[in-house]
């Protein structure tokens, strides 16, 4: 199926480099989250996709071919600066936009009626846009992006200013469009929403794509972490090769599971893992060496050998934590600020199988 490809886009405004050799793709039938701080280059990239701006270098392709005017007419675009005529009535506005895309009047009216109903604004068809709440104006703007049955959706901050019910409605629309094979790309600062909705995410910093991949891929790190809630770690952690305990505080467990302890420092069986947090019996152990095998099983077996384990789980950073790390990193995005870090494709699994469940740090 067709794919939207952004290949090595660069754009400068005088001395300001807005985009630096940016590359990524949006696949047919997927929802792609485009995130980054204000001024990172997201809107500039979207405007180049639409043809509103010209890139200094690079290319945008659809199905392997450079985008031309015919293809761009098949894009549904929702700009960050809402582009509605304030004194036009909602229904006639949407019909007008559909007609601009070449639809017959009857088809345009049918499409308008469909999308205003789906988005819950059918009772406002006769109202002027300026008389609507900001949330309802947002719904009209999305209807304007959808009314001509686009092959591609490019939405700049579509969830801005929406109440939870409107967010649910818009989320369902995006899912339905992706299920129909439409590549959906949207920008947002609501990272929890991005994490929930998107198949893949691209993180932009200073005009460069610094991380791109599936949600699970982005949240996977070379360091492996596990949460163990069980016996006092001082009784079992030293049995695990490459494990070190920083501190612990025992809480009630089973009889004989251990006695109260004070923080322990410097207890190191082998270099390679480090405890990044311990509170009560809930210890988070990080394995720094990705080559070590079955460490999760060793941790669980050691703890179970001493007493019951109430929880054993793989710990991964949330998208919010990953985003903060990426956009605040002192490391440059790449050579000359232009080379992205593209995470490997494919899904990740826990070697512990069904024994552990994932916990978001």
Secondary structure, DSSP 4 states (H G I P E B T S, - for coil): --EEEEEEEEEEETTEEEEEEEEEEEETT-EEEEEE-TTSSHHHHHHHHHTSS--SEEEEEETTEE--HHHHTTEEEE-SS----TTSBHHHHHHHHHHHTT--HHHHHHHHHHHHHHTT-GGGTTSBGGGS-HHHHHHHHHHHHHTT--SEEEEESTTTT--HHHHHHHHHHHHHHHHTT-EEEEE-S-HHHHHHH-SEEEEEETTEEEEEEEHHHHH--SSEEEEEESS-GGGTGGGSTT-EE--------STTS--------SEESSTTEEEEEEETTEEEEEE--TT--SHHHHHHHHHHTTS--SEEEEEE--HHHHHHHHHH-SS-SSGGG----BPPPS----TTGGG-EEEE-
